[in-house]
Amino acid sequence: MGFLAGTMLWGALAAGIPVILHLTGRAKPVLHRFAALRFLHRSHKTTSRALRIKHLLLLLLRIFAIALLAVTLARPVWPWSAPAALPGQLHGDYVLVLDASLSMACRAGETSRFERAQAQAAALLDLLAPDARVAMAIAAEEAESVQGRLTLDHGRVREAVARAAAGGQTLDLAKALRAAQAIFQRENRPGQEGAARAVVFFTDLQATAFAAAARGPMGEEAHLPPMVIVDVGEGEERNAAVLAADLPQYAVASGQTLTLNATVKPLATDRTCVVDLFVDDVRIAQKPLEPNGQAAVDVRFDFPAGLPGVHAGRLRVVQHDALAADQERVFAYDAGRPPRTLIVERPAEGEGQLGSGHFLRAALATPSAGAASGLEAEVVAAKDVKPDQFKDHRVVILADPGELNDAVWRALQNFVQEGGGLFVWLGPNCNPEALAPMAYSTYSRNLGLLPGHLGKQVTLAADKQQMVRIAQPDHPVLARFTPQVRSVLRAVKVRQYVSVEPEAADPNAGVVLTLSGGAPLLLEKSYGAGRVLLCATGPTAASSSMVVQGEAEALLTLVLDACRLLSGGGDETRARLGRPLVLTVFDPPADGVVRWTPPNAARPGTIYVELETPGAEGVSNPPGKNAPAAPAAPARRAKLLVPPLREAGVHRFAWRPVGQSADRVQLVAVNPVASESDLARMADADALEALKPWEASIVKEVAQAPRFAAKGAVGREWPIPMLLAVLALLAVESFLSNRLYTATPGDAESEGAAGDLGGAA
């Protein structure tokens, strides 16, 4: 016998309470000797002995009732010989695993592979005996335990099977089988060690998934239950697919010509394949492809970006086959300012010296960096910069340029207000007093372009240099930092910086990086429709070791990701099916409601944003020559928490910012995984070899699966009889208590006489 909830046995200690009350509640009698009653003493002893026996019996009943209740709550499992199985019934424990990868959406006739898997799973549930336990998991890129505990409620599992659907992910076979193994390890019950148990896996033996599983460990051999694979695939279907569609950049100029490079798999290598390009549901191009015997063909589309705003596009193969889910690849882009960066620097003052923007220009000029960011760097000396130069760029970097005139600063304010990005580096050429009007200050209450209050220049001694610390590890600027680059960033030594005091009342500003002494190093602020980053140190070797530490990995990654974020490219989300999505929302609505329209949805749903900082209404500036222009409405930052995406395509998020009449729209493009477009199936023998050390068998129908008969006794619970026994003991205890403590008048006289005799003993 074993217990499913053994910790409840500690409740049996409560059985000692009646004993303690019995021993401590007895009153010590007072002895009075009367000669006239000595002849009744023998009669009193007989009566007193009978009462003690009744009290002892009552005490034992109470102890046993409490102990039996504790044992009942501990859920004992008793060895029990299972009754003869009814025809077609299976006893034991089973974990059902449904392959929900992209290839399972392949259709043969009226049904898909996944629908056949659902039918086979329902047939297995019909075969289970009432005492059989079952659990269920959905297998794709991650293993999702829909019914993660073995249960006798077969109806609940049947409903979960009916609700399941194939997605657009690959299949990670190792994760799926480890999840099934974990259910068995967690749900072992006493008395069930010899009972039948098995993992029943419904899949199409997709070759890519099984080949990947063969390269990794599949589990601990000593604890692997047997497995039955129900093969729901049929032959090797020919399949046309868009294997890849690459749009190099997300943020583009409204008048720019975009280039879309794609790889297409035709249905046949000797037949023309037609590919259509749609932008905003309008077909703008069509190309016929001649495979010429090739299994995959590259194709290129050049098309205009269109009007300013966000656009959704899709590339579609015009061929009908068994798997329609991979016929399209979707993408999204934002047309607006040109993706160009203007670096305003202080030029070199002597031969052999470098300008203040040299290292920033070198970082953006790196071939891999330029290709990834899509930004073209242009350099101008601070003395030559003109206010009208900013309109042709998306990001402006002030590389410690020294003082700029008021006209340039006003142009920069308008530039950021309209959606541009500004990256300011404060080096030894910086004059904090000259920049004070553009920072957070008393007269510009929350309307300054730069975050915080600018203080003095600080130069540290060689032995007092400070290291970099990360204040917001999940900030978009640091999102692409690998652990190695993060370690390089933390090792950077800062020799000189400008003290910046963040303003707590500014809801649009925040600190991303600090120094080891606590001083802010990298600050950010949303301003109108744009964004500002402020680095308190300079971009030269004299200010910090960032440009030489670790071959400048930290500087290269920081500059690249900062410019990508400031240009709007940081809004491009590499969303993955089956994973939750977190989006940064600027200028969120006052009520926090965002309309979410998934692909193929009849109507939009609603989702709520989580405000990171409270909003603040714009405050007019007092008149003054150097007073910055007030933005129409300060931007607020929030997080949009999206449930796991279940459908590939373009997801549209729209909201109405406070004080604006037009909606702000953000598009997220989610594509199915190209590797699953290969419908090639693995042979049975190769699949069994890939699964080792699992003991597996492959069948086409559940009815062909071997019956895992119990090899020993089956554990059974008897909760109702045990509860009835507890109630019976309590009823007997109540009856005896009434007899002993609720006496009739005649009994009272006897009890009193007995008590007198006891006192006269």
C-alpha positions in Angstrom: 0.0 0.0 0.0 1.2 3.5 -0.8 -0.1 7.1 -0.4 -0.7 9.7 -3.1 -0.7 12.5 -0.5 1.6 11.1 2.2 2.1 14.5 3.9 -1.5 14.3 5.2 -0.4 11.5 7.5 1.0 14.1 9.8 -2.6 14.8 10.6 -2.6 11.5 12.5 -0.7 13.3 15.3 -4.0 15.0 16.1 -5.2 11.6 17.4 -3.2 12.4 20.6 -5.5 15.4 21.4 -8.3 13.2 23.0 -5.7 11.5 25.1 -4.3 14.8 26.4 -7.7 16.1 27.1 -8.6 12.9 28.9 -5.6 13.0 31.1 -5.6 16.7 31.9 -9.4 16.9 32.3 -9.8 14.4 35.1 -10.7 16.1 38.4 -9.1 14.7 41.5 -11.8 13.5 44.0 -11.9 14.7 47.6 -12.0 11.7 50.1 -14.5 11.8 52.9 -14.8 8.7 55.2 -18.2 7.9 56.6 -18.5 4.7 58.7 -22.2 4.2 57.8 -21.4 3.9 54.0 -18.5 1.4 54.3 -20.9 -1.5 53.4 -21.6 0.1 50.0 -17.9 0.4 49.0 -17.8 -2.9 47.2 -20.8 -2.0 45.1 -19.2 1.3 44.1 -16.1 -0.4 42.8 -18.1 -2.5 40.4 -20.0 0.5 39.0 -16.8 2.6 38.7 -15.0 -0.2 36.8 -17.9 -0.3 34.2 -17.7 3.5 33.8 -13.9 3.4 33.2 -14.4 0.8 30.5 -17.0 3.0 28.7 -14.8 6.0 28.9 -11.8 4.1 27.6 -13.9 2.8 24.7 -15.0 6.4 23.9 -11.4 7.6 24.0 -10.3 4.8 21.6 -13.2 5.6 19.2 -12.1 9.3 19.0 -8.4 8.4 18.5 -9.2 5.9 15.7 -11.7 8.3 14.0 -9.1 11.1 13.8 -6.3 8.7 12.6 -8.6 7.1 10.0 -9.6 10.6 8.7 -5.9 11.5 8.3 -5.2 8.3 6.4 -8.2 8.9 4.1 -6.9 12.4 3.3 -3.5 10.8 2.5 -5.3 8.9 -0.4 -4.0 5.4 0.2 -3.6 3.2 -2.9 -4.3 -0.5 -2.3 -3.0 -3.4 -4.4 -6.0 -4.6 -6.4 -6.4 -7.2 -9.1 -7.8 -5.5 -12.1 -11.1 -7.0 -13.4 -11.0 -8.7 -16.7 -10.8 -6.1 -19.5 -13.8 -5.5 -21.6 -13.3 -6.2 -25.3 -11.2 -3.4 -26.8 -10.5 -1.6 -23.5 -7.0 -0.5 -22.4 -5.9 -0.1 -18.8 -2.9 1.9 -17.6 -1.5 5.4 -18.3 -1.1 7.0 -21.7 0.4 10.4 -22.9 -0.9 11.6 -26.2 1.4 13.8 -28.3 0.0 15.6 -31.3 2.5 16.9 -33.9 1.2 20.4 -34.7 4.0 21.5 -37.1 3.5 23.1 -40.5 3.7 19.9 -42.5 0.7 18.5 -40.6 -1.4 21.1 -42.4 -0.8 19.1 -45.7 -4.1 18.0 -47.1 -4.8 14.8 -49.0 -8.4 15.0 -50.3 -10.8 16.4 -47.8 -8.8 16.0 -44.7 -5.4 17.2 -43.5 -2.8 15.2 -41.7 -3.6 17.0 -38.5 -7.3 16.2 -38.8 -6.4 12.5 -39.3 -4.3 12.7 -36.2 -7.2 14.2 -34.2 -9.5 11.4 -35.4 -6.9 8.7 -34.4 -6.5 10.3 -31.0 -10.3 10.3 -30.5 -10.3 6.6 -31.5 -7.6 5.9 -28.8 -9.7 7.6 -26.2 -12.6 5.4 -27.1 -10.5 2.3 -26.4 -9.4 3.4 -22.9 -11.0 1.8 -19.9 -12.6 4.0 -17.2 -9.6 3.4 -14.8 -7.0 4.4 -17.5 -5.3 7.7 -17.0 -4.4 10.0 -19.9 -2.5 13.2 -20.5 -1.9 15.3 -23.7 0.8 17.5 -25.2 1.0 19.6 -28.4 4.4 19.3 -30.2 5.9 22.0 -32.4 8.9 24.2 -31.8 8.0 24.0 -28.1 6.2 21.3 -26.3 2.9 22.6 -24.8 1.3 20.4 -22.1 -2.4 21.0 -22.8 -3.3 18.4 -20.2 -0.1 18.1 -18.2 -1.3 15.7 -15.6 -2.6 12.2 -16.0 -6.3 12.3 -15.4 -9.3 9.9 -15.5 -11.4 12.7 -17.1 -11.2 11.4 -20.7 -13.8 14.0 -21.8 -11.5 16.9 -20.9 -8.7 15.4 -23.0 -11.2 14.8 -25.9 -12.1 18.5 -25.9 -8.5 19.5 -25.9 -7.8 17.3 -28.9 -10.8 18.8 -30.8 -9.6 22.4 -30.1 -6.0 21.8 -31.2 -4.8 23.1 -34.6 -1.6 22.8 -36.7 0.6 25.9 -36.7 3.4 27.2 -38.8 6.4 26.0 -36.7 9.0 23.3 -37.0 8.9 20.2 -34.9 11.4 19.8 -32.1 11.0 16.1 -31.5 13.4 15.8 -28.6 11.5 18.5 -26.6 8.2 16.8 -27.3 9.3 13.4 -26.1 11.1 14.8 -23.0 7.8 16.6 -22.1 6.0 13.3 -22.3 8.6 11.6 -20.2 8.4 14.3 -17.6 4.7 13.7 -17.2 5.3 10.1 -16.4 8.0 10.9 -13.9 5.8 13.4 -12.2 2.7 11.2 -12.1 4.1 7.9 -10.9 1.6 6.5 -8.4 2.2 3.7 -5.9 1.0 0.3 -6.9 1.2 1.3 -10.6 4.8 0.3 -11.3 3.9 -2.7 -13.3 0.8 -1.2 -15.0 0.7 -0.5 -18.7 1.9 2.9 -19.9 3.0 4.3 -23.2 3.5 7.5 -25.2 1.3 7.6 -28.3 2.7 10.0 -30.8 0.6 11.2 -33.8 2.9 12.5 -36.5 3.6 12.4 -40.3 7.3 11.3 -39.9 8.5 14.6 -41.4 12.1 13.9 -42.4 13.5 17.3 -41.3 12.3 16.9 -37.7 13.4 13.2 -37.3 16.8 13.9 -38.9 17.3 16.7 -36.4 16.3 14.5 -33.5 18.9 11.9 -34.5 21.7 14.4 -33.8 20.8 14.9 -30.1 20.0 13.0 -26.9 16.4 11.7 -26.7 16.2 11.0 -23.0 17.5 8.8 -20.1 17.2 5.2 -21.3 16.4 3.9 -17.8 13.2 5.9 -17.5 11.7 5.8 -21.1 8.2 4.4 -21.4 7.4 2.5 -24.6 6.2 4.6 -27.5 3.6 3.9 -30.3 3.9 6.2 -33.4 0.7 6.6 -35.3 1.8 7.6 -38.8 -0.9 9.9 -40.4 1.1 10.8 -43.5 0.6 9.5 -47.0 3.4 9.3 -49.4 5.7 12.2 -50.4 3.6 15.1 -51.7 5.0 17.5 -54.2 4.9 21.0 -52.7 5.5 24.5 -54.0 6.6 27.1 -51.4 8.2 30.5 -50.9 11.3 29.4 -48.9 12.5 32.9 -48.1 11.6 36.6 -48.7 14.2 39.1 -47.6 13.4 42.8 -47.4 16.8 44.3 -46.2 15.3 47.1 -44.1 12.2 48.0 -42.2 12.4 51.8 -42.2 12.7 53.2 -45.7 12.2 56.6 -47.5 8.8 57.2 -48.9 10.2 57.7 -52.4 12.7 54.9 -52.3 12.8 51.8 -54.5 12.8 48.7 -52.5 14.4 45.4 -53.4 12.8 42.1 -52.3 14.9 39.0 -52.7 13.1 35.7 -52.5 13.7 32.0 -53.0 10.9 29.9 -54.4 10.5 26.2 -54.6 8.4 25.3 -57.7 5.9 22.5 -57.8 7.8 20.8 -60.6 11.3 21.4 -61.9 10.2 21.3 -65.5 7.1 23.6 -65.3 6.8 27.4 -65.2 6.0 28.8 -61.8 4.2 32.2 -61.4 4.9 34.4 -58.4 2.8 37.4 -57.4 3.8 40.4 -55.3 1.1 42.2 -53.3 1.5 45.4 -51.3 -1.5 46.5 -49.1 -3.6 43.8 -50.9 -2.9 45.2 -54.3 -1.0 43.1 -56.8 1.8 45.3 -58.1 4.0 42.8 -59.9 4.0 39.2 -61.3 6.9 37.1 -62.6 7.0 33.8 -64.3 9.9 31.6 -63.2 11.5 28.9 -65.3 13.0 26.2 -62.9 15.2 24.7 -65.6 15.6 21.5 -63.5 16.4 23.4 -60.3 14.7 22.5 -57.0 14.8 26.2 -55.8 14.8 29.4 -57.9 15.9 32.9 -56.8 13.7 35.8 -57.8 14.0 39.6 -57.3 11.4 42.3 -57.2 12.0 46.1 -57.3 9.1 48.2 -56.3 8.4 51.7 -55.0 7.9 52.1 -51.2 4.8 54.2 -51.7 3.2 56.9 -49.5 4.5 57.6 -46.0 3.2 55.1 -43.4 3.4 51.4 -42.7 2.7 48.9 -45.4 2.1 45.2 -45.5 3.3 43.0 -48.4 3.1 39.4 -49.4 4.8 37.2 -52.0 2.6 34.3 -53.2 3.3 31.3 -55.4 0.4 30.8 -57.9 0.4 27.0 -57.7 -2.1 24.7 -56.0 -0.7 21.9 -53.9 -1.3 19.9 -50.7 0.2 22.4 -48.4 -1.2 25.9 -48.8 0.2 27.4 -45.6 3.7 28.0 -47.1 2.5 29.5 -50.4 3.0 33.0 -49.1 5.7 35.0 -47.3 4.6 38.2 -45.6 6.6 41.3 -44.8 6.0 44.8 -43.4 7.9 48.1 -43.7 7.6 51.8 -42.7 7.9 54.4 -45.4 9.0 57.9 -44.2 12.3 59.6 -43.8 15.2 58.2 -45.8 17.3 55.7 -43.9 20.3 57.9 -43.8 22.4 59.1 -40.8 24.0 62.5 -40.5 27.1 62.7 -38.2 27.8 66.2 -37.0 31.4 66.2 -35.7 34.2 68.5 -34.6 36.9 68.0 -37.3 40.5 67.2 -36.6 42.5 70.3 -35.6 45.9 69.0 -36.6 47.7 66.6 -38.8 47.5 63.0 -37.5 44.5 63.7 -35.3 41.0 62.3 -35.7 37.7 64.1 -35.8 35.3 63.6 -32.9 33.0 61.4 -35.1 35.8 59.2 -36.5 34.9 56.0 -34.6 31.2 56.4 -35.0 31.7 56.9 -38.8 33.9 53.8 -38.8 31.3 51.7 -36.9 28.5 52.6 -39.4 30.8 52.1 -42.3 31.5 48.5 -41.4 30.1 46.4 -44.3 28.2 44.0 -42.1 26.8 46.8 -39.9 25.7 48.9 -42.9 24.0 45.9 -44.5 22.2 45.1 -41.3 21.1 48.6 -40.5 20.4 49.9 -44.0 21.8 53.3 -42.8 24.1 55.4 -44.9 26.4 57.6 -42.9 27.1 61.2 -44.0 29.6 63.4 -42.1 29.5 67.2 -41.8 31.6 69.6 -39.6 29.8 71.4 -36.9 30.6 74.8 -38.3 29.2 73.8 -41.7 25.9 72.2 -40.6 22.7 73.8 -42.0 19.3 73.6 -40.4 17.7 72.3 -43.6 20.1 69.3 -43.8 18.2 67.3 -41.3 15.1 66.8 -43.4 16.9 64.3 -45.7 18.0 62.0 -42.9 16.4 59.7 -40.4 19.0 59.9 -37.7 21.3 62.7 -36.6 24.4 62.0 -34.4 26.1 64.8 -32.6 29.6 63.5 -32.0 30.7 66.0 -29.4 30.6 68.8 -32.0 31.0 71.7 -29.6 28.5 74.6 -29.6 25.7 74.8 -32.2 23.7 78.0 -32.9 20.0 78.4 -31.9 18.7 77.9 -35.5 20.4 74.4 -35.6 18.9 73.4 -32.3 15.4 74.6 -33.3 15.7 72.5 -36.5 16.8 69.5 -34.4 13.7 69.9 -32.2 11.4 70.0 -35.2 13.3 67.0 -36.7 12.8 64.9 -33.6 9.2 66.1 -33.1 8.3 64.9 -36.5 9.7 61.4 -35.9 13.5 61.7 -36.4 16.1 60.2 -34.1 18.9 62.1 -32.3 22.0 60.5 -30.7 24.0 63.0 -28.6 27.5 62.3 -27.4 28.9 64.6 -24.7 32.7 64.8 -24.8 35.4 67.3 -23.8 34.1 69.8 -26.4 30.7 70.0 -24.7 29.7 73.1 -22.8 27.0 72.0 -20.4 25.9 75.6 -19.8 25.3 76.2 -23.5 23.2 73.1 -23.7 21.1 73.9 -20.6 18.2 75.5 -22.6 17.8 72.3 -24.5 17.7 70.0 -21.5 15.1 69.6 -18.8 14.9 72.8 -17.0 12.6 74.8 -14.7 11.2 77.0 -17.4 10.7 74.3 -20.0 9.0 71.8 -17.6 9.2 68.4 -19.4 9.6 70.0 -22.8 13.3 70.0 -23.1 14.8 68.0 -25.9 17.6 66.4 -23.8 16.8 64.2 -20.8 17.7 65.4 -17.3 19.7 68.3 -16.0 23.3 68.8 -17.4 26.0 69.3 -14.8 29.7 69.8 -15.0 32.5 68.0 -16.8 34.1 65.3 -14.7 37.6 64.0 -15.4 38.7 60.9 -13.4 42.2 60.0 -12.4 43.8 56.9 -14.0 43.2 54.8 -10.8 39.7 56.2 -10.3 38.2 55.2 -13.7 34.7 53.8 -13.5 33.1 50.8 -15.3 29.8 50.5 -17.2 26.7 49.0 -15.5 23.5 48.0 -17.3 20.4 49.5 -15.8 17.8 48.1 -18.3 18.9 44.7 -19.6 15.8 44.3 -21.7 16.0 47.7 -23.4 15.8 47.7 -27.2 19.2 49.3 -27.5 20.7 46.2 -25.7 18.4 43.6 -27.1 20.9 42.3 -29.7 23.8 42.3 -27.3 25.3 38.8 -26.9 26.6 37.7 -23.5 30.1 38.2 -24.8 29.5 41.8 -26.0 27.7 42.5 -22.7 30.8 41.4 -20.8 33.0 43.6 -23.1 30.6 46.5 -22.4 30.9 46.0 -18.6 34.7 46.1 -18.9 34.8 49.5 -20.6 36.6 52.1 -18.5 35.3 55.7 -18.5 37.8 58.5 -18.0 35.7 61.5 -18.6 31.9 62.3 -18.6 29.4 65.0 -18.1 27.2 64.6 -15.1 23.5 64.3 -16.0 20.8 64.3 -13.3 17.6 62.6 -14.5 14.4 64.4 -13.7 12.0 62.1 -11.9 9.0 64.2 -13.0 9.8 63.6 -16.7 7.7 60.5 -17.6 9.3 60.3 -21.1 12.9 59.8 -20.0 14.8 56.9 -18.6 18.4 55.6 -17.9 19.8 52.7 -19.9 23.4 52.5 -18.7 25.1 53.9 -15.6 28.7 54.1 -14.3 29.9 52.0 -11.4 29.7 55.1 -9.2 26.0 55.5 -10.0 26.1 58.4 -12.5 23.9 57.9 -15.6 25.9 57.1 -18.8 23.2 56.5 -21.4 19.8 58.1 -21.2 16.8 58.1 -23.5 13.8 60.2 -24.0 10.8 60.1 -26.3 10.0 63.5 -27.8 7.0 64.0 -29.9 7.0 61.3 -32.6 10.8 60.8 -32.3 13.4 59.7 -29.8 16.6 61.0 -28.3 19.6 59.1 -26.9 22.2 60.9 -24.8 25.6 59.4 -23.9 27.3 61.3 -21.1 30.8 60.4 -22.4 32.5 61.2 -25.7 33.0 58.9 -28.7 36.8 59.2 -28.6 39.6 57.1 -27.0 40.4 60.1 -24.7 36.9 59.7 -23.0 36.7 55.9 -22.5 38.2 52.6 -23.6 35.0 51.8 -25.5 36.6 52.4 -28.9 39.5 50.0 -28.2 38.2 47.5 -25.7 37.6 44.1 -27.2 38.2 45.3 -30.7 35.4 47.9 -30.3 32.7 45.2 -30.2 30.8 47.2 -27.6 30.9 50.5 -29.6 30.0 48.8 -32.9 27.0 47.0 -31.4 25.8 50.0 -29.4 26.0 52.4 -32.3 24.4 50.0 -34.8 21.5 49.1 -32.5 21.0 52.7 -31.3 20.8 53.9 -34.9 18.5 51.1 -35.9 16.2 52.0 -33.0 16.3 55.8 -33.6 15.5 55.2 -37.3 12.4 53.2 -36.6 14.0 50.0 -37.5 13.8 48.9 -33.9 10.1 48.6 -34.3 10.6 45.7 -36.6 9.6 42.7 -34.6 10.9 39.2 -35.4 7.8 37.6 -34.1 7.7 33.8 -33.8 4.7 31.6 -33.9 3.7 30.1 -30.5 5.7 32.7 -28.6 4.3 35.7 -26.6 5.1 39.1 -28.2 6.1 42.3 -26.3 5.9 45.6 -28.3 7.0 49.1 -27.2 4.2 51.5 -27.9 4.8 55.3 -28.0 1.9 57.7 -27.6 -0.5 55.0 -26.2 -4.2 55.8 -26.0 -5.6 57.3 -22.8 -7.8 54.2 -22.2 -5.0 51.8 -22.9 -7.0 49.9 -25.6 -5.3 48.8 -28.8 -7.1 47.1 -31.7 -5.5 43.9 -32.8 -6.4 42.4 -36.1 -4.7 39.0 -36.8 -4.6 37.7 -40.4 -7.9 36.4 -41.8 -9.8 37.8 -38.8 -13.3 39.0 -39.5 -13.1 41.8 -37.0 -10.4 43.3 -34.7 -10.1 42.3 -31.1 -8.9 44.5 -28.2 -5.8 44.2 -26.1 -4.6 46.5 -23.3 -1.2 48.2 -23.0 0.7 48.4 -19.8 1.9 52.0 -19.1 5.4 52.2 -17.9 5.2 55.8 -16.9 2.2 58.1 -16.3 1.3 60.5 -19.1 1.8 64.2 -18.9 -0.1 66.9 -20.7 1.9 69.5 -22.6 2.8 72.8 -20.7 3.2 76.0 -22.7 6.6 77.6 -22.5 6.9 81.1 -21.2 8.1 83.6 -23.8 11.8 83.8 -24.2 14.5 84.0 -26.8 16.1 80.6 -26.1 12.9 78.8 -25.0 12.4 75.6 -27.0 9.2 75.0 -29.0 6.7 72.9 -27.1 5.7 69.6 -28.7 2.0 69.2 -29.3 1.8 66.2 -26.9 4.6 64.5 -25.0 5.1 60.9 -26.0 4.3 58.2 -23.4 5.9 54.8 -23.5 4.1 51.6 -22.8 4.3 47.8 -23.3 1.9 45.9 -25.4 1.7 42.3 -24.2 0.4 40.1 -26.9 -0.6 36.4 -26.3 1.3 33.7 -28.3 0.8 34.2 -32.0 -1.0 31.2 -33.5 -1.3 32.2 -37.1 1.3 33.3 -39.7 0.7 36.5 -41.6 0.5 40.2 -40.9 -0.8 41.2 -37.5 -2.1 44.8 -37.3 -2.1 46.9 -34.1 -3.8 50.2 -34.2 -4.5 52.9 -31.6 -5.5 56.5 -31.4 -2.8 58.6 -29.6 -4.0 61.2 -27.1 -4.8 64.5 -28.8 -4.5 63.1 -32.4 -7.2 62.4 -34.9 -5.4 59.7 -37.0 -4.7 56.2 -35.9 -1.2 55.0 -35.3 -0.6 51.6 -36.9 2.1 49.0 -36.3 2.4 45.9 -38.4 4.1 42.6 -37.4 4.9 40.1 -40.1 5.1 36.4 -39.1 6.1 33.8 -41.6 5.9 30.0 -41.4 9.3 28.2 -41.1 10.8 27.3 -44.4 12.3 24.0 -43.4 8.8 22.5 -42.7 7.9 23.2 -46.4 9.8 20.0 -47.2 7.1 17.3 -47.1 9.7 14.5 -47.5 9.0 11.6 -45.1 11.4 9.4 -43.3 11.3 5.7 -43.7 10.0 3.7 -40.7 13.3 2.0 -40.1 15.2 5.3 -40.2 12.7 6.9 -37.9 13.0 4.1 -35.3 16.8 4.4 -35.5 16.6 8.2 -34.9 14.4 7.6 -31.8 16.9 5.4 -30.0 17.1 4.6 -27.0 13.2 4.8 -27.1 11.5 1.5 -27.6 9.0 2.4 -30.4 6.7 0.9 -32.9 5.0 2.5 -35.9 1.4 1.8 -37.0 -1.0 3.4 -39.4 -4.1 2.9 -37.2 -4.6 3.1 -33.4 -6.5 -0.2 -33.6 -3.2 -1.8 -34.8 -1.3 -0.6 -31.7 -0.1 -3.3 -29.2 -2.1 -3.7 -26.1 0.0 -2.8 -23.1 -1.5 -5.3 -20.6 -0.8 -4.7 -16.9 2.1 -6.9 -15.6 1.1 -6.7 -12.0 -1.5 -5.4 -9.6 -3.2 -2.1 -10.3 -3.4 0.4 -7.5 -6.9 1.4 -6.5 -8.3 4.0 -4.2 -11.2 3.5 -1.9 -12.1 7.1 -0.7 -15.9 6.7 -0.3 -15.7 3.5 1.9 -13.1 5.0 4.1 -15.1 8.2 4.5 -18.1 6.1 5.4 -16.0 4.3 8.0 -15.0 7.6 9.5 -18.7 8.7 9.7 -19.6 5.4 11.3 -17.0 5.8 14.0 -18.2 9.4 14.7 -21.8 8.2 14.9 -20.8 5.5 17.5 -18.8 8.1 19.4 -21.7 10.5 19.5 -24.1 7.7 20.8 -21.7 6.8 23.6 -21.2 10.4 24.5 -24.9 10.9 24.8 -25.3 7.8 27.0 -22.5 8.9 29.3 -22.9 12.7 29.5 -26.6 13.3 28.8 -28.1 11.2 31.7 -31.8 10.7 32.7 -32.9 11.7 36.2 -32.6 8.1 37.4 -29.2 7.8 35.9 -28.3 11.0 37.6 -29.1 9.6 41.0 -26.9 6.5 40.2 -24.1 8.7 39.0 -24.4 10.9 42.0 -24.4 7.9 44.3 -21.4 6.5 42.6 -19.7 9.9 42.9 -20.5 10.0 46.6 -19.2 6.6 47.1 -16.1 7.6 45.2 -15.7 10.5 47.5 -16.3 8.4 50.6 -13.8 5.7 49.6 
